[in-house]
């Protein structure tokens, strides 16, 4: 009886789920799956997302690393759809030398943060690009700091969340970490209305993909209401044409992707996250 699915969150889960959902005729709208592989997934037109592809975020990370003065960065990436896609795209767009590129399984107990940090230091790298999630990203960051690494630590949206600090045993290690994440659209009535309601409901500052999640739910709901007994895939495509939402104005292309509205650069000053 499911008409549509909001999700999944991580790219690997979305890839796995659409393989079941699409043959069943059930569309999915993800609010956080950014892997470039999502664009070419075998989904028979049933897969949509309201976040841009990491093919874009890799370019943003190159710009941030360059602005930070990185000359010989290390790339540490999870060997899942998200991490591998972002790591490979960063390396492909980086015009200089990548001093080391190491993949690891992010499952707890499957990687050694100390060894990964050692590879950065032994390679003489002047900065680190982390394509990680919170738990593994925090462990690697702490290992780098404890081993005396003094270069820039730069991450992507997997750690660009105020809750990242909760994964640290020693929160002092997060100070100075910089991370990118998709930026919300320009201020509009839809954005202002959401932000006011979210604040009134006690929503936490610094959370990631909150607005995108809201928009994914609203798009699916509007599609179902507009044509409850008809073609939900077509209805989602129609609703997602110049959709003015909390995270910006979105239009799904033929692959179910959105162009996005660029990226913001976030930083941890102590344990406080800001995205100036």
Secondary structure as UniProt FT lines:
FT   STRAND          4..6
FT   HELIX           11..21
FT   TURN            22..25
FT   STRAND          27..30
FT   HELIX           36..38
FT   TURN            39..40
FT   TURN            44..45
FT   STRAND          47..49
FT   HELIX           54..67
FT   TURN            68..69
FT   STRAND          73..78
FT   HELIX           81..93
FT   STRAND          100..104
FT   TURN            108..109
FT   HELIX           113..122
FT   TURN            123..124
FT   STRAND          127..131
FT   HELIX           134..146
FT   TURN            147..148
FT   STRAND          152..155
FT   TURN            157..159
FT   HELIX           162..167
FT   HELIX           171..174
FT   TURN            175..176
FT   STRAND          178..182
FT   HELIX           189..200
FT   TURN            201..202
FT   TURN            205..206
FT   HELIX           210..226
FT   TURN            228..229
FT   HELIX           232..239
FT   STRAND          243..245
FT   TURN            246..247
FT   STRAND          248..250
FT   TURN            254..255
FT   STRAND          263..269
FT   TURN            270..271
FT   STRAND          272..274
//
